[in-house]
Amino acid sequence: MHITSTAGPMPQTRVGVPFIASYVIAFFTMWMAILTPVVVAFALRVEQIDPANKETNLAFILGIGAIVALVANPIAGYFSDRTTSVLGMRKPWMLGGFAVAVAGTWLIVTGGLTSITIGWLLMQLGFNAFLAAITAVLPDQVPEEQRGVVSGLLGMCLQGGILAGIYVAQFSGGDVVKMFTWPMFACAGGLVLFMVTLKDRRLAKEDAAPIDLIRFAKDFWINPKTAPDFSWAFVSRFMLFMGLATLISYQVYYLIDVLGIAPADVPSYLFKATVALTIATVVSSALAGWLSDLIGRRKIFVLISAVIYGAGLMVIGLAPDFNQFVVGATICGIGQGVYVAVDLALVAAVLPNKGANAAKDFGIFNIANALPQSIAPAIAPIFLSLGALTDGKNYTALFIAAGVFAIVGALAIIPIRTVR
């Protein structure tokens, strides 16, 4: 049977509420499953096994996991753009990626450090394949005039997923296995709903671009000279996520080592801070996405948001108590909400070749998410070793550095020319 290709053209038909709702639910539950381990469960799991070396072990495992994510996301996107399955171009990669992530979760909750490391690599492999495919649905399905609103809703999902994951962790009774598995069940439900709703792009075999090793390598290089706006957007995202990765990776140990919170109470305290951050994110994201579509501008929102986020990280770094930590988290939430409201819409507008290889190019762009997860833990000991604060761990220096990273990310957005 011949399959008519629907790959390539810019979507013209406005998407309806059922599609948007299922897309947002799938995106939300995906982030919940990805980020609950990173935010709270993984650090606690590592501490259970080897509390004396928790920082080193955490940095090592998250670092090599990020390297896998660095490779998996664009490769999955590359093949997704060439997939001729009867299910479509994106569905097989979302389903297959989730299955691999489930296998990784099982290894994490059943074994020691070696098993945890392998399991985390599988989770990164699976979820980054999932992420590359589901992100490409935005330029596949959503016309330009709706991308600000849809991008804003999707942007809320990251922080909403974190909040939901921490909320679940509170009711786990300290059971790390539940902290890992309950979000995975939620993700499975969201994925099934989206599979039913999504009318995926389908590609005829004769229209699929050929694959060879030389072409494969060349297709991953996007020349900054020929795609400068995409390159600057990449730098901006990378620097902002350096700040975000630093906060997510070390906030558990900051609460324990600096603010004196008992490990068993960390989920409760994190939940309180994350509620404040999430409310700020949701409100600012909704307003920024709507306003961005209204005035037809994206850059100014990214610029302002990154500066706000950087300021919030600095407030956290100087926090003498939990209340100021919450204030800093709220400021971060405002900046994060404004950023995520327009970020995907901006990137969709600067994709090379007008989005013809959307999944692959989004996969390359998502390296800017993944690489900081490796670099931030690797360089964190440099800042933690400055001075002799908190038994030689200078978290103030660490979070101030994270704030500077975010502000540099804001400045990187200025040279973009094709997006206002």
FIKOLNU-410773 format. One line per 5 residues: number of its first residue (from 1); for each residue x negated, y, z negated of C-alpha. Coordinates in steps of 0.02 Angstrom, whole numbers. Layout:
NUM = X,Y,Z ~ ...
//
This chain:
1 = 0,0,0 ~ -68,170,47 ~ -74,295,-96 ~ -56,476,-49 ~ -192,578,-128
6 = -137,717,-240 ~ -314,763,-288 ~ -385,935,-257 ~ -250,1066,-233 ~ -217,1194,-369
11 = -54,1149,-458 ~ 88,1267,-410 ~ 238,1197,-504 ~ 263,1259,-681 ~ 256,1123,-812
16 = 404,1096,-927 ~ 424,1078,-1114 ~ 423,885,-1117 ~ 255,879,-1029 ~ 179,1016,-1137
21 = 244,936,-1297 ~ 175,763,-1256 ~ 10,839,-1198 ~ -9,936,-1360 ~ 36,784,-1467
26 = -90,675,-1377 ~ -224,810,-1391 ~ -184,837,-1575 ~ -190,654,-1625 ~ -350,629,-1523
31 = -438,767,-1621 ~ -367,698,-1782 ~ -447,529,-1746 ~ -612,605,-1687 ~ -637,737,-1822
36 = -572,657,-1982 ~ -729,549,-1991 ~ -843,697,-1952 ~ -762,816,-2075 ~ -742,704,-2228
41 = -739,515,-2206 ~ -909,488,-2125 ~ -1007,587,-2254 ~ -920,494,-2394 ~ -950,326,-2310
46 = -1136,362,-2292 ~ -1146,420,-2472 ~ -1064,257,-2529 ~ -1202,154,-2451 ~ -1357,259,-2488
51 = -1323,413,-2596 ~ -1507,454,-2621 ~ -1537,478,-2435 ~ -1366,539,-2381 ~ -1422,699,-2291
56 = -1557,610,-2191 ~ -1445,464,-2144 ~ -1302,580,-2097 ~ -1414,686,-1986 ~ -1487,532,-1901
61 = -1321,445,-1864 ~ -1229,602,-1809 ~ -1379,652,-1705 ~ -1392,493,-1602 ~ -1204,487,-1588
66 = -1206,660,-1512 ~ -1335,602,-1385 ~ -1214,465,-1331 ~ -1076,596,-1319 ~ -1191,704,-1216
71 = -1204,568,-1083 ~ -1034,485,-1098 ~ -926,638,-1070 ~ -989,693,-899 ~ -1015,515,-837
76 = -837,468,-882 ~ -777,628,-800 ~ -878,590,-642 ~ -799,419,-621 ~ -627,482,-671
81 = -635,602,-522 ~ -665,450,-411 ~ -542,328,-490 ~ -415,253,-369 ~ -317,151,-495
86 = -130,131,-470 ~ -114,207,-644 ~ -196,366,-582 ~ -361,456,-606 ~ -352,498,-791
91 = -246,367,-878 ~ -371,222,-864 ~ -507,325,-947 ~ -395,382,-1089 ~ -335,205,-1123
96 = -505,123,-1103 ~ -593,256,-1206 ~ -471,233,-1349 ~ -497,44,-1347 ~ -687,66,-1363
101 = -662,191,-1505 ~ -554,64,-1598 ~ -695,-64,-1588 ~ -816,65,-1657 ~ -700,107,-1802
106 = -692,-75,-1851 ~ -882,-86,-1860 ~ -894,71,-1967 ~ -772,13,-2099 ~ -839,-164,-2113
111 = -1029,-151,-2113 ~ -1187,-69,-2178 ~ -1291,71,-2106 ~ -1338,-25,-1948 ~ -1157,-72,-1916
116 = -1102,106,-1952 ~ -1228,174,-1829 ~ -1172,56,-1689 ~ -991,90,-1729 ~ -1016,278,-1722
121 = -1101,260,-1553 ~ -950,164,-1489 ~ -830,292,-1560 ~ -926,431,-1474 ~ -931,334,-1311
126 = -745,296,-1314 ~ -679,462,-1373 ~ -788,562,-1253 ~ -719,462,-1108 ~ -546,499,-1176
131 = -590,684,-1197 ~ -660,704,-1021 ~ -502,634,-944 ~ -373,722,-1052 ~ -459,891,-1034
136 = -454,874,-844 ~ -265,861,-853 ~ -259,1050,-883 ~ -323,1102,-710 ~ -239,948,-634
141 = -64,989,-692 ~ -49,1166,-760 ~ -39,1318,-644 ~ -146,1471,-680 ~ -3,1577,-747
146 = 31,1451,-887 ~ -146,1407,-934 ~ -164,1538,-1070 ~ -12,1475,-1164 ~ -53,1290,-1140
151 = -236,1320,-1180 ~ -183,1409,-1338 ~ -74,1264,-1392 ~ -212,1140,-1355 ~ -333,1251,-1448
156 = -229,1236,-1606 ~ -245,1047,-1596 ~ -427,1040,-1646 ~ -401,1128,-1810 ~ -230,1048,-1834
161 = -311,878,-1812 ~ -440,918,-1946 ~ -303,976,-2065 ~ -198,821,-2036 ~ -348,708,-2060
166 = -395,789,-2225 ~ -213,782,-2281 ~ -212,595,-2245 ~ -377,576,-2338 ~ -297,649,-2495
171 = -173,506,-2502 ~ -298,370,-2466 ~ -342,351,-2649 ~ -524,372,-2603 ~ -513,225,-2482
176 = -630,271,-2340 ~ -560,130,-2232 ~ -390,216,-2234 ~ -473,383,-2193 ~ -538,304,-2032
181 = -393,193,-1982 ~ -238,298,-2017 ~ -289,435,-1893 ~ -322,299,-1764 ~ -142,237,-1781
186 = -80,415,-1754 ~ -190,431,-1600 ~ -120,270,-1529 ~ 57,338,-1545 ~ 13,504,-1464
191 = -76,416,-1321 ~ 72,302,-1284 ~ 191,450,-1279 ~ 78,545,-1158 ~ 57,393,-1046
196 = 246,386,-1026 ~ 262,572,-988 ~ 109,604,-877 ~ 130,588,-689 ~ -54,566,-659
201 = -149,623,-505 ~ -178,477,-387 ~ -320,461,-265 ~ -319,356,-107 ~ -471,244,-87
206 = -515,324,79 ~ -515,496,-3 ~ -628,449,-148 ~ -801,525,-139 ~ -938,394,-115
211 = -1051,350,-261 ~ -1238,320,-247 ~ -1379,341,-370 ~ -1458,492,-286 ~ -1292,580,-266
216 = -1247,530,-442 ~ -1396,623,-514 ~ -1373,774,-401 ~ -1190,793,-446 ~ -1236,819,-628
221 = -1345,969,-591 ~ -1249,1130,-579 ~ -1367,1266,-521 ~ -1352,1422,-629 ~ -1392,1526,-475
226 = -1243,1459,-377 ~ -1126,1444,-528 ~ -1184,1582,-647 ~ -1016,1609,-730 ~ -998,1425,-771
231 = -1175,1427,-841 ~ -1144,1577,-953 ~ -981,1500,-1015 ~ -1082,1343,-1057 ~ -1210,1443,-1156
236 = -1073,1534,-1250 ~ -983,1373,-1298 ~ -1147,1289,-1346 ~ -1199,1427,-1466 ~ -1028,1441,-1546
241 = -1022,1253,-1573 ~ -1195,1259,-1651 ~ -1113,1360,-1789 ~ -960,1248,-1795 ~ -1063,1086,-1799
246 = -1166,1154,-1943 ~ -1011,1193,-2045 ~ -924,1028,-2009 ~ -1078,921,-2040 ~ -1130,998,-2206
251 = -975,1070,-2289 ~ -945,910,-2390 ~ -1120,916,-2464 ~ -1105,1105,-2488 ~ -951,1080,-2596
256 = -1037,941,-2695 ~ -1213,1012,-2714 ~ -1181,1201,-2722 ~ -1005,1222,-2790 ~ -1015,1071,-2906
261 = -860,979,-2844 ~ -853,793,-2881 ~ -856,682,-2725 ~ -687,607,-2768 ~ -610,782,-2770
266 = -687,838,-2604 ~ -537,790,-2494 ~ -421,893,-2605 ~ -531,1047,-2601 ~ -565,1029,-2415
271 = -379,1017,-2385 ~ -348,1182,-2474 ~ -483,1270,-2374 ~ -426,1190,-2212 ~ -245,1244,-2240
276 = -302,1424,-2248 ~ -413,1401,-2096 ~ -278,1313,-1998 ~ -143,1443,-2032 ~ -263,1578,-1973
281 = -308,1474,-1820 ~ -128,1437,-1770 ~ -67,1616,-1788 ~ -216,1696,-1701 ~ -218,1564,-1563
286 = -34,1587,-1522 ~ -49,1776,-1518 ~ -212,1776,-1419 ~ -150,1650,-1290 ~ 10,1748,-1260
291 = -80,1915,-1253 ~ -215,1846,-1138 ~ -85,1789,-1011 ~ 7,1955,-1028 ~ -142,2067,-991
296 = -234,1942,-880 ~ -397,1950,-977 ~ -503,1812,-1056 ~ -680,1875,-1088 ~ -640,2005,-1220
301 = -551,1874,-1325 ~ -699,1754,-1320 ~ -818,1896,-1364 ~ -718,1955,-1513 ~ -680,1781,-1576
306 = -860,1724,-1583 ~ -912,1878,-1681 ~ -771,1848,-1806 ~ -819,1665,-1822 ~ -1000,1709,-1853
311 = -949,1831,-1990 ~ -845,1695,-2073 ~ -992,1575,-2075 ~ -1099,1707,-2160 ~ -966,1734,-2293
316 = -967,1546,-2327 ~ -1155,1546,-2338 ~ -1149,1679,-2474 ~ -1002,1604,-2568 ~ -1032,1594,-2757
321 = -871,1497,-2786 ~ -734,1402,-2699 ~ -620,1554,-2680 ~ -747,1644,-2572 ~ -775,1484,-2476
326 = -589,1490,-2433 ~ -602,1673,-2382 ~ -745,1629,-2264 ~ -647,1481,-2195 ~ -498,1595,-2161
331 = -607,1718,-2066 ~ -678,1572,-1966 ~ -500,1517,-1930 ~ -455,1686,-1855 ~ -607,1682,-1743
336 = -582,1501,-1696 ~ -399,1529,-1653 ~ -435,1674,-1536 ~ -576,1577,-1455 ~ -484,1415,-1421
341 = -331,1509,-1357 ~ -423,1568,-1203 ~ -578,1460,-1191 ~ -507,1317,-1085 ~ -416,1441,-973
346 = -578,1537,-946 ~ -677,1379,-907 ~ -543,1315,-788 ~ -561,1479,-692 ~ -751,1464,-673
351 = -766,1279,-628 ~ -880,1252,-478 ~ -798,1211,-310 ~ -631,1277,-373 ~ -605,1128,-486
356 = -619,994,-351 ~ -718,886,-476 ~ -628,947,-631 ~ -657,797,-745 ~ -842,786,-704
361 = -869,973,-723 ~ -768,980,-883 ~ -872,832,-940 ~ -1031,929,-907 ~ -957,1078,-996
366 = -912,969,-1145 ~ -1097,937,-1168 ~ -1090,1108,-1249 ~ -977,1027,-1381 ~ -1080,869,-1402
371 = -1260,930,-1397 ~ -1242,1043,-1551 ~ -1187,889,-1650 ~ -1362,821,-1620 ~ -1463,981,-1630
376 = -1376,1061,-1780 ~ -1412,915,-1900 ~ -1588,899,-1830 ~ -1636,1080,-1865 ~ -1531,1100,-2024
381 = -1674,1038,-2137 ~ -1778,1187,-2078 ~ -1652,1308,-2153 ~ -1612,1198,-2303 ~ -1796,1196,-2350
386 = -1812,1386,-2357 ~ -1835,1438,-2538 ~ -1792,1329,-2686 ~ -1605,1351,-2701 ~ -1496,1205,-2759
391 = -1639,1082,-2786 ~ -1731,1145,-2633 ~ -1578,1149,-2519 ~ -1544,1327,-2461 ~ -1366,1314,-2395
396 = -1355,1504,-2390 ~ -1491,1511,-2258 ~ -1410,1367,-2163 ~ -1239,1449,-2147 ~ -1309,1621,-2109
401 = -1408,1543,-1968 ~ -1247,1460,-1908 ~ -1164,1631,-1906 ~ -1304,1702,-1800 ~ -1283,1558,-1677
406 = -1099,1603,-1655 ~ -1135,1787,-1628 ~ -1264,1745,-1494 ~ -1127,1641,-1413 ~ -1017,1795,-1407
411 = -1151,1895,-1317 ~ -1172,1758,-1186 ~ -996,1787,-1121 ~ -1032,1965,-1064 ~ -1120,1924,-898
416 = -971,1825,-829 ~ -904,1919,-678 ~ -764,1820,-596 ~ -654,1821,-751 ~ -595,1982,-833
//
